[in-house]
């Protein structure tokens, strides 16, 4: 189980990316999945947060090849995009 303080920092970073689109994609992914994360999953997400939003979004949308270090079950979940809620 991931420490609550660490999750709090990850949540803040996930929801404060600089654009609304990135906030919804990355923050929404965090909100849907963080409760089941192991420390290794949190490590993966923390490393992902160091990347530029344009790349993270392109990897999730499949418009850019994903680096091998981010391929796997977490990126497969991110690609589903079922966690992005459209606010109208």
PDB file of N, CA, C and O in Angstrom:
ATOM      1  N   UNK A   1       0.845  -1.188   0.000  1.00  0.00           N
ATOM      2  CA  UNK A   1       0.000   0.000   0.000  1.00  0.00           C
ATOM      3  C   UNK A   1       0.888   1.249   0.000  1.00  0.00           C
ATOM      4  O   UNK A   1       1.885   1.332   0.718  1.00  0.00           O
ATOM      5  N   UNK A   2       0.500   2.182  -0.806  1.00  0.00           N
ATOM      6  CA  UNK A   2       1.291   3.401  -0.952  1.00  0.00           C
ATOM      7  C   UNK A   2       0.944   4.385   0.169  1.00  0.00           C
ATOM      8  O   UNK A   2      -0.223   4.555   0.522  1.00  0.00           O
ATOM      9  N   UNK A   3       1.953   5.015   0.709  1.00  0.00           N
ATOM     10  CA  UNK A   3       1.812   6.002   1.779  1.00  0.00           C
ATOM     11  C   UNK A   3       0.884   7.139   1.348  1.00  0.00           C
ATOM     12  O   UNK A   3       0.988   7.636   0.227  1.00  0.00           O
ATOM     13  N   UNK A   4      -0.014   7.544   2.229  1.00  0.00           N
ATOM     14  CA  UNK A   4      -0.984   8.606   1.922  1.00  0.00           C
ATOM     15  C   UNK A   4      -0.333   9.937   1.576  1.00  0.00           C
ATOM     16  O   UNK A   4      -0.835  10.665   0.720  1.00  0.00           O
ATOM     17  N   UNK A   5       0.765  10.262   2.223  1.00  0.00           N
ATOM     18  CA  UNK A   5       1.460  11.523   1.912  1.00  0.00           C
ATOM     19  C   UNK A   5       1.998  11.487   0.484  1.00  0.00           C
ATOM     20  O   UNK A   5       1.915  12.476  -0.244  1.00  0.00           O
ATOM     21  N   UNK A   6       2.544  10.350   0.095  1.00  0.00           N
ATOM     22  CA  UNK A   6       3.050  10.222  -1.273  1.00  0.00           C
ATOM     23  C   UNK A   6       1.904  10.326  -2.279  1.00  0.00           C
ATOM     24  O   UNK A   6       2.024  11.004  -3.300  1.00  0.00           O
ATOM     25  N   UNK A   7       0.803   9.657  -1.986  1.00  0.00           N
ATOM     26  CA  UNK A   7      -0.359   9.742  -2.872  1.00  0.00           C
ATOM     27  C   UNK A   7      -0.848  11.181  -2.999  1.00  0.00           C
ATOM     28  O   UNK A   7      -1.249  11.611  -4.081  1.00  0.00           O
ATOM     29  N   UNK A   8      -0.817  11.917  -1.905  1.00  0.00           N
ATOM     30  CA  UNK A   8      -1.232  13.323  -1.938  1.00  0.00           C
ATOM     31  C   UNK A   8      -0.352  14.141  -2.872  1.00  0.00           C
ATOM     32  O   UNK A   8      -0.850  14.975  -3.628  1.00  0.00           O
ATOM     33  N   UNK A   9       0.953  13.903  -2.821  1.00  0.00           N
ATOM     34  CA  UNK A   9       1.875  14.626  -3.707  1.00  0.00           C
ATOM     35  C   UNK A   9       1.634  14.232  -5.168  1.00  0.00           C
ATOM     36  O   UNK A   9       1.635  15.084  -6.056  1.00  0.00           O
ATOM     37  N   UNK A  10       1.429  12.933  -5.407  1.00  0.00           N
ATOM     38  CA  UNK A  10       1.175  12.475  -6.771  1.00  0.00           C
ATOM     39  C   UNK A  10      -0.128  13.051  -7.310  1.00  0.00           C
ATOM     40  O   UNK A  10      -0.207  13.436  -8.477  1.00  0.00           O
ATOM     41  N   UNK A  11      -1.149  13.110  -6.461  1.00  0.00           N
ATOM     42  CA  UNK A  11      -2.429  13.668  -6.896  1.00  0.00           C
ATOM     43  C   UNK A  11      -2.268  15.131  -7.292  1.00  0.00           C
ATOM     44  O   UNK A  11      -2.767  15.557  -8.334  1.00  0.00           O
ATOM     45  N   UNK A  12      -1.579  15.885  -6.469  1.00  0.00           N
ATOM     46  CA  UNK A  12      -1.370  17.301  -6.778  1.00  0.00           C
ATOM     47  C   UNK A  12      -0.661  17.453  -8.117  1.00  0.00           C
ATOM     48  O   UNK A  12      -1.081  18.244  -8.962  1.00  0.00           O
ATOM     49  N   UNK A  13       0.411  16.698  -8.310  1.00  0.00           N
ATOM     50  CA  UNK A  13       1.175  16.796  -9.559  1.00  0.00           C
ATOM     51  C   UNK A  13       0.357  16.327 -10.759  1.00  0.00           C
ATOM     52  O   UNK A  13       0.501  16.864 -11.857  1.00  0.00           O
ATOM     53  N   UNK A  14      -0.500  15.329 -10.554  1.00  0.00           N
ATOM     54  CA  UNK A  14      -1.330  14.808 -11.646  1.00  0.00           C
ATOM     55  C   UNK A  14      -2.381  15.818 -12.077  1.00  0.00           C
ATOM     56  O   UNK A  14      -2.716  15.900 -13.258  1.00  0.00           O
ATOM     57  N   UNK A  15      -2.907  16.588 -11.126  1.00  0.00           N
ATOM     58  CA  UNK A  15      -3.991  17.528 -11.418  1.00  0.00           C
ATOM     59  C   UNK A  15      -3.521  18.945 -11.687  1.00  0.00           C
ATOM     60  O   UNK A  15      -4.351  19.819 -11.940  1.00  0.00           O
ATOM     61  N   UNK A  16      -2.235  19.204 -11.643  1.00  0.00           N
ATOM     62  CA  UNK A  16      -1.700  20.549 -11.888  1.00  0.00           C
ATOM     63  C   UNK A  16      -0.626  20.490 -12.962  1.00  0.00           C
ATOM     64  O   UNK A  16       0.544  20.778 -12.707  1.00  0.00           O
ATOM     65  N   UNK A  17      -1.039  20.115 -14.160  1.00  0.00           N
ATOM     66  CA  UNK A  17      -0.116  19.901 -15.265  1.00  0.00           C
ATOM     67  C   UNK A  17       0.104  21.151 -16.102  1.00  0.00           C
ATOM     68  O   UNK A  17       1.152  21.287 -16.732  1.00  0.00           O
ATOM     69  N   UNK A  18      -0.840  22.049 -16.123  1.00  0.00           N
ATOM     70  CA  UNK A  18      -0.665  23.272 -16.896  1.00  0.00           C
ATOM     71  C   UNK A  18      -1.709  23.472 -17.966  1.00  0.00           C
ATOM     72  O   UNK A  18      -1.926  24.594 -18.425  1.00  0.00           O
ATOM     73  N   UNK A  19      -2.359  22.396 -18.371  1.00  0.00           N
ATOM     74  CA  UNK A  19      -3.472  22.525 -19.312  1.00  0.00           C
ATOM     75  C   UNK A  19      -4.640  21.700 -18.798  1.00  0.00           C
ATOM     76  O   UNK A  19      -4.455  20.688 -18.121  1.00  0.00           O
ATOM     77  N   UNK A  20      -5.819  22.136 -19.123  1.00  0.00           N
ATOM     78  CA  UNK A  20      -7.021  21.432 -18.680  1.00  0.00           C
ATOM     79  C   UNK A  20      -7.062  20.004 -19.242  1.00  0.00           C
ATOM     80  O   UNK A  20      -7.454  19.067 -18.545  1.00  0.00           O
ATOM     81  N   UNK A  21      -6.655  19.848 -20.507  1.00  0.00           N
ATOM     82  CA  UNK A  21      -6.678  18.542 -21.147  1.00  0.00           C
ATOM     83  C   UNK A  21      -5.759  17.553 -20.426  1.00  0.00           C
ATOM     84  O   UNK A  21      -6.145  16.415 -20.160  1.00  0.00           O
ATOM     85  N   UNK A  22      -4.544  18.000 -20.114  1.00  0.00           N
ATOM     86  CA  UNK A  22      -3.600  17.141 -19.402  1.00  0.00           C
ATOM     87  C   UNK A  22      -4.087  16.857 -17.990  1.00  0.00           C
ATOM     88  O   UNK A  22      -3.945  15.736 -17.500  1.00  0.00           O
ATOM     89  N   UNK A  23      -4.661  17.856 -17.330  1.00  0.00           N
ATOM     90  CA  UNK A  23      -5.204  17.638 -15.986  1.00  0.00           C
ATOM     91  C   UNK A  23      -6.263  16.542 -16.002  1.00  0.00           C
ATOM     92  O   UNK A  23      -6.244  15.643 -15.160  1.00  0.00           O
ATOM     93  N   UNK A  24      -7.186  16.614 -16.958  1.00  0.00           N
ATOM     94  CA  UNK A  24      -8.247  15.606 -17.022  1.00  0.00           C
ATOM     95  C   UNK A  24      -7.689  14.228 -17.340  1.00  0.00           C
ATOM     96  O   UNK A  24      -8.123  13.238 -16.752  1.00  0.00           O
ATOM     97  N   UNK A  25      -6.739  14.148 -18.257  1.00  0.00           N
ATOM     98  CA  UNK A  25      -6.208  12.850 -18.637  1.00  0.00           C
ATOM     99  C   UNK A  25      -5.352  12.244 -17.528  1.00  0.00           C
ATOM    100  O   UNK A  25      -5.566  11.098 -17.132  1.00  0.00           O
ATOM    101  N   UNK A  26      -4.402  12.994 -17.036  1.00  0.00           N
ATOM    102  CA  UNK A  26      -3.448  12.459 -16.059  1.00  0.00           C
ATOM    103  C   UNK A  26      -4.065  12.424 -14.665  1.00  0.00           C
ATOM    104  O   UNK A  26      -3.913  11.441 -13.940  1.00  0.00           O
ATOM    105  N   UNK A  27      -4.762  13.498 -14.289  1.00  0.00           N
ATOM    106  CA  UNK A  27      -5.438  13.509 -12.988  1.00  0.00           C
ATOM    107  C   UNK A  27      -6.575  12.505 -12.918  1.00  0.00           C
ATOM    108  O   UNK A  27      -6.775  11.851 -11.895  1.00  0.00           O
ATOM    109  N   UNK A  28      -7.320  12.386 -14.014  1.00  0.00           N
ATOM    110  CA  UNK A  28      -8.402  11.404 -14.050  1.00  0.00           C
ATOM    111  C   UNK A  28      -7.888   9.988 -13.922  1.00  0.00           C
ATOM    112  O   UNK A  28      -8.500   9.159 -13.250  1.00  0.00           O
ATOM    113  N   UNK A  29      -6.764   9.705 -14.565  1.00  0.00           N
ATOM    114  CA  UNK A  29      -6.135   8.385 -14.439  1.00  0.00           C
ATOM    115  C   UNK A  29      -5.753   8.132 -12.984  1.00  0.00           C
ATOM    116  O   UNK A  29      -6.017   7.058 -12.444  1.00  0.00           O
ATOM    117  N   UNK A  30      -5.135   9.122 -12.358  1.00  0.00           N
ATOM    118  CA  UNK A  30      -4.773   8.986 -10.943  1.00  0.00           C
ATOM    119  C   UNK A  30      -6.010   8.682 -10.102  1.00  0.00           C
ATOM    120  O   UNK A  30      -6.014   7.731  -9.321  1.00  0.00           O
ATOM    121  N   UNK A  31      -7.053   9.485 -10.261  1.00  0.00           N
ATOM    122  CA  UNK A  31      -8.253   9.314  -9.435  1.00  0.00           C
ATOM    123  C   UNK A  31      -8.861   7.926  -9.569  1.00  0.00           C
ATOM    124  O   UNK A  31      -9.299   7.342  -8.578  1.00  0.00           O
ATOM    125  N   UNK A  32      -8.891   7.400 -10.777  1.00  0.00           N
ATOM    126  CA  UNK A  32      -9.529   6.101 -10.993  1.00  0.00           C
ATOM    127  C   UNK A  32      -8.685   4.948 -10.467  1.00  0.00           C
ATOM    128  O   UNK A  32      -9.239   3.951 -10.003  1.00  0.00           O
ATOM    129  N   UNK A  33      -7.363   5.055 -10.527  1.00  0.00           N
ATOM    130  CA  UNK A  33      -6.517   3.886 -10.292  1.00  0.00           C
ATOM    131  C   UNK A  33      -5.661   3.894  -9.029  1.00  0.00           C
ATOM    132  O   UNK A  33      -5.196   2.831  -8.616  1.00  0.00           O
ATOM    133  N   UNK A  34      -5.436   5.028  -8.406  1.00  0.00           N
ATOM    134  CA  UNK A  34      -4.439   5.089  -7.329  1.00  0.00           C
ATOM    135  C   UNK A  34      -4.728   4.187  -6.138  1.00  0.00           C
ATOM    136  O   UNK A  34      -3.798   3.734  -5.471  1.00  0.00           O
ATOM    137  N   UNK A  35      -5.988   3.921  -5.863  1.00  0.00           N
ATOM    138  CA  UNK A  35      -6.333   3.142  -4.661  1.00  0.00           C
ATOM    139  C   UNK A  35      -5.791   1.712  -4.716  1.00  0.00           C
ATOM    140  O   UNK A  35      -5.610   1.081  -3.674  1.00  0.00           O
ATOM    141  N   UNK A  36      -5.535   1.205  -5.896  1.00  0.00           N
ATOM    142  CA  UNK A  36      -5.058  -0.175  -6.025  1.00  0.00           C
ATOM    143  C   UNK A  36      -3.562  -0.263  -6.292  1.00  0.00           C
ATOM    144  O   UNK A  36      -3.046  -1.359  -6.513  1.00  0.00           O
ATOM    145  N   UNK A  37      -2.857   0.856  -6.277  1.00  0.00           N
ATOM    146  CA  UNK A  37      -1.453   0.858  -6.644  1.00  0.00           C
ATOM    147  C   UNK A  37      -0.536   0.261  -5.582  1.00  0.00           C
ATOM    148  O   UNK A  37      -0.735   0.434  -4.379  1.00  0.00           O
ATOM    149  N   UNK A  38       0.462  -0.437  -6.071  1.00  0.00           N
ATOM    150  CA  UNK A  38       1.571  -0.882  -5.238  1.00  0.00           C
ATOM    151  C   UNK A  38       2.624   0.231  -5.250  1.00  0.00           C
ATOM    152  O   UNK A  38       2.472   1.229  -5.954  1.00  0.00           O
ATOM    153  N   UNK A  39       3.677   0.054  -4.474  1.00  0.00           N
ATOM    154  CA  UNK A  39       4.768   1.039  -4.507  1.00  0.00           C
ATOM    155  C   UNK A  39       5.404   1.088  -5.898  1.00  0.00           C
ATOM    156  O   UNK A  39       5.799   2.159  -6.360  1.00  0.00           O
ATOM    157  N   UNK A  40       5.503  -0.062  -6.566  1.00  0.00           N
ATOM    158  CA  UNK A  40       6.072  -0.100  -7.919  1.00  0.00           C
ATOM    159  C   UNK A  40       5.194   0.680  -8.898  1.00  0.00           C
ATOM    160  O   UNK A  40       5.709   1.379  -9.771  1.00  0.00           O
ATOM    161  N   UNK A  41       3.874   0.566  -8.758  1.00  0.00           N
ATOM    162  CA  UNK A  41       2.961   1.334  -9.608  1.00  0.00           C
ATOM    163  C   UNK A  41       3.126   2.828  -9.364  1.00  0.00           C
ATOM    164  O   UNK A  41       3.146   3.619 -10.307  1.00  0.00           O
ATOM    165  N   UNK A  42       3.244   3.209  -8.100  1.00  0.00           N
ATOM    166  CA  UNK A  42       3.442   4.627  -7.765  1.00  0.00           C
ATOM    167  C   UNK A  42       4.780   5.117  -8.317  1.00  0.00           C
ATOM    168  O   UNK A  42       4.887   6.261  -8.757  1.00  0.00           O
ATOM    169  N   UNK A  43       5.802   4.256  -8.295  1.00  0.00           N
ATOM    170  CA  UNK A  43       7.104   4.626  -8.873  1.00  0.00           C
ATOM    171  C   UNK A  43       6.957   4.893 -10.369  1.00  0.00           C
ATOM    172  O   UNK A  43       7.505   5.866 -10.887  1.00  0.00           O
ATOM    173  N   UNK A  44       6.208   4.019 -11.067  1.00  0.00           N
ATOM    174  CA  UNK A  44       5.971   4.177 -12.498  1.00  0.00           C
ATOM    175  C   UNK A  44       5.284   5.516 -12.770  1.00  0.00           C
ATOM    176  O   UNK A  44       5.704   6.274 -13.645  1.00  0.00           O
ATOM    177  N   UNK A  45       4.227   5.795 -12.010  1.00  0.00           N
ATOM    178  CA  UNK A  45       3.465   7.022 -12.221  1.00  0.00           C
ATOM    179  C   UNK A  45       4.303   8.245 -11.905  1.00  0.00           C
ATOM    180  O   UNK A  45       4.238   9.245 -12.620  1.00  0.00           O
ATOM    181  N   UNK A  46       5.086   8.176 -10.842  1.00  0.00           N
ATOM    182  CA  UNK A  46       5.945   9.300 -10.475  1.00  0.00           C
ATOM    183  C   UNK A  46       6.962   9.592 -11.578  1.00  0.00           C
ATOM    184  O   UNK A  46       7.225  10.755 -11.883  1.00  0.00           O
ATOM    185  N   UNK A  47       7.532   8.552 -12.174  1.00  0.00           N
ATOM    186  CA  UNK A  47       8.465   8.738 -13.288  1.00  0.00           C
ATOM    187  C   UNK A  47       7.735   9.329 -14.489  1.00  0.00           C
ATOM    188  O   UNK A  47       8.263  10.211 -15.165  1.00  0.00           O
ATOM    189  N   UNK A  48       6.527   8.849 -14.754  1.00  0.00           N
ATOM    190  CA  UNK A  48       5.735   9.366 -15.869  1.00  0.00           C
ATOM    191  C   UNK A  48       5.476  10.861 -15.715  1.00  0.00           C
ATOM    192  O   UNK A  48       5.510  11.605 -16.695  1.00  0.00           O
ATOM    193  N   UNK A  49       5.218  11.299 -14.487  1.00  0.00           N
ATOM    194  CA  UNK A  49       4.935  12.705 -14.232  1.00  0.00           C
ATOM    195  C   UNK A  49       6.119  13.618 -14.558  1.00  0.00           C
ATOM    196  O   UNK A  49       5.944  14.829 -14.695  1.00  0.00           O
ATOM    197  N   UNK A  50       7.300  13.060 -14.682  1.00  0.00           N
ATOM    198  CA  UNK A  50       8.484  13.841 -15.048  1.00  0.00           C
ATOM    199  C   UNK A  50       8.522  14.124 -16.548  1.00  0.00           C
ATOM    200  O   UNK A  50       9.280  14.982 -17.002  1.00  0.00           O
ATOM    201  N   UNK A  51       7.712  13.410 -17.311  1.00  0.00           N
ATOM    202  CA  UNK A  51       7.700  13.576 -18.765  1.00  0.00           C
ATOM    203  C   UNK A  51       6.823  14.769 -19.149  1.00  0.00           C
ATOM    204  O   UNK A  51       5.991  15.222 -18.364  1.00  0.00           O
ATOM    205  N   UNK A  52       7.025  15.263 -20.360  1.00  0.00           N
ATOM    206  CA  UNK A  52       6.210  16.369 -20.875  1.00  0.00           C
ATOM    207  C   UNK A  52       4.791  15.880 -21.149  1.00  0.00           C
ATOM    208  O   UNK A  52       4.583  14.764 -21.623  1.00  0.00           O
ATOM    209  N   UNK A  53       3.841  16.720 -20.846  1.00  0.00           N
ATOM    210  CA  UNK A  53       2.431  16.370 -21.039  1.00  0.00           C
ATOM    211  C   UNK A  53       2.115  15.964 -22.471  1.00  0.00           C
ATOM    212  O   UNK A  53       1.343  15.033 -22.702  1.00  0.00           O
ATOM    213  N   UNK A  54       2.704  16.653 -23.421  1.00  0.00           N
ATOM    214  CA  UNK A  54       2.413  16.357 -24.819  1.00  0.00           C
ATOM    215  C   UNK A  54       2.788  14.912 -25.153  1.00  0.00           C
ATOM    216  O   UNK A  54       2.106  14.266 -25.949  1.00  0.00           O
ATOM    217  N   UNK A  55       3.851  14.408 -24.561  1.00  0.00           N
ATOM    218  CA  UNK A  55       4.252  13.023 -24.797  1.00  0.00           C
ATOM    219  C   UNK A  55       3.338  12.048 -24.068  1.00  0.00           C
ATOM    220  O   UNK A  55       2.908  11.050 -24.644  1.00  0.00           O
ATOM    221  N   UNK A  56       3.043  12.329 -22.818  1.00  0.00           N
ATOM    222  CA  UNK A  56       2.149  11.449 -22.048  1.00  0.00           C
ATOM    223  C   UNK A  56       0.815  11.309 -22.772  1.00  0.00           C
ATOM    224  O   UNK A  56       0.290  10.204 -22.910  1.00  0.00           O
ATOM    225  N   UNK A  57       0.276  12.416 -23.227  1.00  0.00           N
ATOM    226  CA  UNK A  57      -1.012  12.390 -23.914  1.00  0.00           C
ATOM    227  C   UNK A  57      -0.902  11.638 -25.241  1.00  0.00           C
ATOM    228  O   UNK A  57      -1.809  10.885 -25.598  1.00  0.00           O
ATOM    229  N   UNK A  58       0.180  11.827 -25.965  1.00  0.00           N
ATOM    230  CA  UNK A  58       0.369  11.121 -27.237  1.00  0.00           C
ATOM    231  C   UNK A  58       0.509   9.618 -27.013  1.00  0.00           C
ATOM    232  O   UNK A  58       0.003   8.827 -27.809  1.00  0.00           O
ATOM    233  N   UNK A  59       1.181   9.221 -25.952  1.00  0.00           N
ATOM    234  CA  UNK A  59       1.309   7.792 -25.654  1.00  0.00           C
ATOM    235  C   UNK A  59      -0.049   7.198 -25.313  1.00  0.00           C
ATOM    236  O   UNK A  59      -0.387   6.105 -25.766  1.00  0.00           O
ATOM    237  N   UNK A  60      -0.824   7.920 -24.513  1.00  0.00           N
ATOM    238  CA  UNK A  60      -2.149   7.431 -24.123  1.00  0.00           C
ATOM    239  C   UNK A  60      -3.101   7.376 -25.312  1.00  0.00           C
ATOM    240  O   UNK A  60      -3.947   6.485 -25.394  1.00  0.00           O
ATOM    241  N   UNK A  61      -2.966   8.314 -26.220  1.00  0.00           N
ATOM    242  CA  UNK A  61      -3.832   8.356 -27.402  1.00  0.00           C
ATOM    243  C   UNK A  61      -3.327   7.462 -28.534  1.00  0.00           C
ATOM    244  O   UNK A  61      -4.042   7.219 -29.506  1.00  0.00           O
ATOM    245  N   UNK A  62      -2.094   6.975 -28.401  1.00  0.00           N
ATOM    246  CA  UNK A  62      -1.527   6.103 -29.421  1.00  0.00           C
ATOM    247  C   UNK A  62      -1.023   6.828 -30.654  1.00  0.00           C
ATOM    248  O   UNK A  62      -0.860   6.222 -31.713  1.00  0.00           O
ATOM    249  N   UNK A  63      -0.777   8.125 -30.521  1.00  0.00           N
ATOM    250  CA  UNK A  63      -0.291   8.888 -31.668  1.00  0.00           C
ATOM    251  C   UNK A  63       1.231   9.002 -31.694  1.00  0.00           C
ATOM    252  O   UNK A  63       1.801   9.549 -32.638  1.00  0.00           O
ATOM    253  N   UNK A  64       1.875   8.493 -30.670  1.00  0.00           N
ATOM    254  CA  UNK A  64       3.335   8.496 -30.581  1.00  0.00           C
ATOM    255  C   UNK A  64       3.745   7.189 -29.917  1.00  0.00           C
ATOM    256  O   UNK A  64       3.071   6.716 -29.002  1.00  0.00           O
ATOM    257  N   UNK A  65       4.839   6.609 -30.371  1.00  0.00           N
ATOM    258  CA  UNK A  65       5.331   5.360 -29.773  1.00  0.00           C
ATOM    259  C   UNK A  65       5.700   5.596 -28.308  1.00  0.00           C
ATOM    260  O   UNK A  65       6.350   6.586 -27.970  1.00  0.00           O
ATOM    261  N   UNK A  66       5.284   4.692 -27.464  1.00  0.00           N
ATOM    262  CA  UNK A  66       5.561   4.790 -26.030  1.00  0.00           C
ATOM    263  C   UNK A  66       6.936   4.201 -25.730  1.00  0.00           C
ATOM    264  O   UNK A  66       7.236   3.093 -26.177  1.00  0.00           O
ATOM    265  N   UNK A  67       7.772   4.912 -24.989  1.00  0.00           N
ATOM    266  CA  UNK A  67       9.068   4.345 -24.603  1.00  0.00           C
ATOM    267  C   UNK A  67       8.865   3.028 -23.839  1.00  0.00           C
ATOM    268  O   UNK A  67       7.899   2.868 -23.093  1.00  0.00           O
ATOM    269  N   UNK A  68       9.775   2.117 -24.038  1.00  0.00           N
ATOM    270  CA  UNK A  68       9.674   0.790 -23.429  1.00  0.00           C
ATOM    271  C   UNK A  68       9.495   0.856 -21.917  1.00  0.00           C
ATOM    272  O   UNK A  68       8.772   0.043 -21.340  1.00  0.00           O
ATOM    273  N   UNK A  69      10.150   1.818 -21.275  1.00  0.00           N
ATOM    274  CA  UNK A  69      10.076   1.910 -19.806  1.00  0.00           C
ATOM    275  C   UNK A  69       8.664   2.190 -19.304  1.00  0.00           C
ATOM    276  O   UNK A  69       8.368   1.937 -18.137  1.00  0.00           O
ATOM    277  N   UNK A  70       7.779   2.712 -20.172  1.00  0.00           N
ATOM    278  CA  UNK A  70       6.410   3.012 -19.758  1.00  0.00           C
ATOM    279  C   UNK A  70       5.390   2.006 -20.297  1.00  0.00           C
ATOM    280  O   UNK A  70       4.220   2.049 -19.916  1.00  0.00           O
ATOM    281  N   UNK A  71       5.824   1.099 -21.182  1.00  0.00           N
ATOM    282  CA  UNK A  71       4.900   0.088 -21.697  1.00  0.00           C
ATOM    283  C   UNK A  71       4.549  -0.905 -20.586  1.00  0.00           C
ATOM    284  O   UNK A  71       5.368  -1.185 -19.711  1.00  0.00           O
ATOM    285  N   UNK A  72       3.343  -1.424 -20.631  1.00  0.00           N
ATOM    286  CA  UNK A  72       2.922  -2.423 -19.656  1.00  0.00           C
ATOM    287  C   UNK A  72       1.495  -2.193 -19.234  1.00  0.00           C
ATOM    288  O   UNK A  72       0.768  -1.428 -19.869  1.00  0.00           O
ATOM    289  N   UNK A  73       1.086  -2.850 -18.165  1.00  0.00           N
ATOM    290  CA  UNK A  73      -0.319  -2.792 -17.743  1.00  0.00           C
ATOM    291  C   UNK A  73      -0.810  -1.397 -17.360  1.00  0.00           C
ATOM    292  O   UNK A  73      -1.975  -1.075 -17.593  1.00  0.00           O
ATOM    293  N   UNK A  74       0.041  -0.575 -16.786  1.00  0.00           N
ATOM    294  CA  UNK A  74      -0.394   0.769 -16.393  1.00  0.00           C
ATOM    295  C   UNK A  74      -0.680   1.611 -17.633  1.00  0.00           C
ATOM    296  O   UNK A  74      -1.694   2.306 -17.685  1.00  0.00           O
ATOM    297  N   UNK A  75       0.201   1.556 -18.632  1.00  0.00           N
ATOM    298  CA  UNK A  75      -0.043   2.320 -19.853  1.00  0.00           C
ATOM    299  C   UNK A  75      -1.248   1.751 -20.594  1.00  0.00           C
ATOM    300  O   UNK A  75      -2.000   2.508 -21.209  1.00  0.00           O
ATOM    301  N   UNK A  76      -1.447   0.449 -20.551  1.00  0.00           N
ATOM    302  CA  UNK A  76      -2.626  -0.150 -21.184  1.00  0.00           C
ATOM    303  C   UNK A  76      -3.900   0.408 -20.550  1.00  0.00           C
ATOM    304  O   UNK A  76      -4.875   0.675 -21.252  1.00  0.00           O
ATOM    305  N   UNK A  77      -3.896   0.584 -19.237  1.00  0.00           N
ATOM    306  CA  UNK A  77      -5.055   1.187 -18.555  1.00  0.00           C
ATOM    307  C   UNK A  77      -5.215   2.649 -18.936  1.00  0.00           C
ATOM    308  O   UNK A  77      -6.332   3.134 -19.115  1.00  0.00           O
ATOM    309  N   UNK A  78      -4.094   3.348 -19.059  1.00  0.00           N
ATOM    310  CA  UNK A  78      -4.158   4.759 -19.433  1.00  0.00           C
ATOM    311  C   UNK A  78      -4.746   4.907 -20.836  1.00  0.00           C
ATOM    312  O   UNK A  78      -5.487   5.853 -21.102  1.00  0.00           O
ATOM    313  N   UNK A  79      -4.420   3.980 -21.726  1.00  0.00           N
ATOM    314  CA  UNK A  79      -4.914   4.050 -23.104  1.00  0.00           C
ATOM    315  C   UNK A  79      -6.422   3.843 -23.220  1.00  0.00           C
ATOM    316  O   UNK A  79      -7.018   4.233 -24.224  1.00  0.00           O
ATOM    317  N   UNK A  80      -7.032   3.252 -22.237  1.00  0.00           N
ATOM    318  CA  UNK A  80      -8.483   3.032 -22.297  1.00  0.00           C
ATOM    319  C   UNK A  80      -9.257   4.346 -22.297  1.00  0.00           C
ATOM    320  O   UNK A  80     -10.338   4.436 -22.878  1.00  0.00           O
ATOM    321  N   UNK A  81      -8.705   5.350 -21.652  1.00  0.00           N
ATOM    322  CA  UNK A  81      -9.308   6.688 -21.572  1.00  0.00           C
ATOM    323  C   UNK A  81     -10.719   6.675 -20.980  1.00  0.00           C
ATOM    324  O   UNK A  81     -11.446   7.659 -21.113  1.00  0.00           O
ATOM    325  N   UNK A  82     -11.114   5.594 -20.339  1.00  0.00           N
ATOM    326  CA  UNK A  82     -12.451   5.526 -19.742  1.00  0.00           C
ATOM    327  C   UNK A  82     -12.551   6.301 -18.428  1.00  0.00           C
ATOM    328  O   UNK A  82     -13.616   6.344 -17.811  1.00  0.00           O
ATOM    329  N   UNK A  83     -11.477   6.893 -18.014  1.00  0.00           N
ATOM    330  CA  UNK A  83     -11.435   7.667 -16.769  1.00  0.00           C
ATOM    331  C   UNK A  83     -11.562   9.167 -17.048  1.00  0.00           C
ATOM    332  O   UNK A  83     -11.648   9.957 -16.108  1.00  0.00           O
ATOM    333  N   UNK A  84     -11.576   9.569 -18.307  1.00  0.00           N
ATOM    334  CA  UNK A  84     -11.675  10.993 -18.663  1.00  0.00           C
ATOM    335  C   UNK A  84     -13.143  11.374 -18.764  1.00  0.00           C
ATOM    336  O   UNK A  84     -13.870  10.861 -19.615  1.00  0.00           O
ATOM    337  N   UNK A  85     -13.570  12.269 -17.900  1.00  0.00           N
ATOM    338  CA  UNK A  85     -14.949  12.728 -17.902  1.00  0.00           C
ATOM    339  C   UNK A  85     -15.016  14.069 -18.639  1.00  0.00           C
ATOM    340  O   UNK A  85     -14.290  15.008 -18.313  1.00  0.00           O
ATOM    341  N   UNK A  86     -15.872  14.135 -19.605  1.00  0.00           N
ATOM    342  CA  UNK A  86     -16.044  15.359 -20.376  1.00  0.00           C
ATOM    343  C   UNK A  86     -17.040  16.247 -19.648  1.00  0.00           C
ATOM    344  O   UNK A  86     -18.185  15.852 -19.429  1.00  0.00           O
ATOM    345  N   UNK A  87     -16.609  17.440 -19.275  1.00  0.00           N
ATOM    346  CA  UNK A  87     -17.470  18.400 -18.590  1.00  0.00           C
ATOM    347  C   UNK A  87     -18.010  19.375 -19.622  1.00  0.00           C
ATOM    348  O   UNK A  87     -17.246  20.001 -20.357  1.00  0.00           O
ATOM    349  N   UNK A  88     -19.299  19.497 -19.675  1.00  0.00           N
ATOM    350  CA  UNK A  88     -19.924  20.405 -20.654  1.00  0.00           C
ATOM    351  C   UNK A  88     -20.637  21.522 -19.961  1.00  0.00           C
ATOM    352  O   UNK A  88     -21.221  22.383 -20.619  1.00  0.00           O
TER     353      UNK A  88
END
